[in-house]
Amino acid sequence: MIKFMVDSASDMSRTDPLCDIYVPISIRMEGKDYLSGLDIDNDTFYELLLKSKDFPVTAQPSPQVFMDIFEKCRQDGDEIIYFAISSALSGTFQGAELAKQMTGYDKIHIIDTRCATHMIGILVQYADSLRREDVNASSIVAACEELKKRIRVLAGVDTLEYLRRGGRLSNFAAVAGTFAHLKPVISVTPEGRVEAVGKALGKSRAMQMILEKFRSCELDAKFPVYTIYSCGGKNCTLLENKLTATGIEHFTRLQIGSAIGAHAGPEVYGVIFVTK
């Protein structure tokens, strides 16, 4: 049987029927450790984030966690496709690769999605459509490797400080983003890195920048459009209104979970989509 495996940086729920295997990323806040998606929910996480004076710290699963999963799948005769968070953002992919080599089981397929948050969910949904057509695992992986190049995210963040402190963005970019109250717009590059693609004076202009960049892309209508937010839906609602005004009526609002929210911070809003 082909089983899909995700980590909590995918922001898919562990109860999602497409998540056959769920691997949590740990978060340390206020001296306490949590497993993202397991023992801390989004509301609790953001409540703590807004109150805390310290920045949260995430830690990737150990290779042993993956080895235990892979060994059980070998015993059960299952084939695994793991949709890992971008290797440029976390060492989780590398840890899984090491565990695969140590396990020596050839029915383990690990995709470096070069993606994060609900971008990964698009890949998993597409993979499931192929699995239901009895496409073999190798072909599913090849199709997802092609699709991942076309998944885009454009997001506004209140500050780049969370990304900088988490090592996901250069100090220069973070400093430039806070200068004169500029509001940055970020994206994930084809290499899977977080990049500031623009800065605007004020949130309204940042949203307009997102809208302009979004409209310059040719959407693939076979895939969903997601609006995303971290905590507080006001910014997301404003962005959705702007999208609707351009004729984009069908989208789903999804929340960024704790594994990514720890690095993105509060008041994030954005859009995820697939280009032709």
Salt bridges, closest charged atoms under 4 A:
ASP20 OD2 - ARG131 NH1 2.93
ASP33 OD1 - ARG28 NH1 2.85
GLU47 OE2 - LYS51 NZ 3.19
GLU71 OE1 - ARG74 NH2 2.99
ASP76 OD2 - LYS72 NZ 2.70
ASP78 OD2 - LYS3 NZ 3.12
GLU79 OE2 - HIS109 NE2 2.75
ASP112 OD2 - ARG114 NE 3.11
ASP128 OD1 - ARG131 NH2 3.04
ASP128 OD2 - ARG132 NE 2.97
GLU145 OE1 - LYS148 NZ 2.65
GLU146 OE2 - LYS149 NZ 3.43
ASP158 OD1 - LYS183 NZ 2.96
GLU161 OE2 - ARG164 NH2 2.56
GLU161 OE2 - ARG165 NE 3.06
GLU218 OE2 - LYS276 NZ 3.54
ASP220 OD2 - ARG150 NH1 2.94
ASP220 OD1 - LYS222 NZ 3.08
GLU240 OE1 - ARG253 NH2 2.70
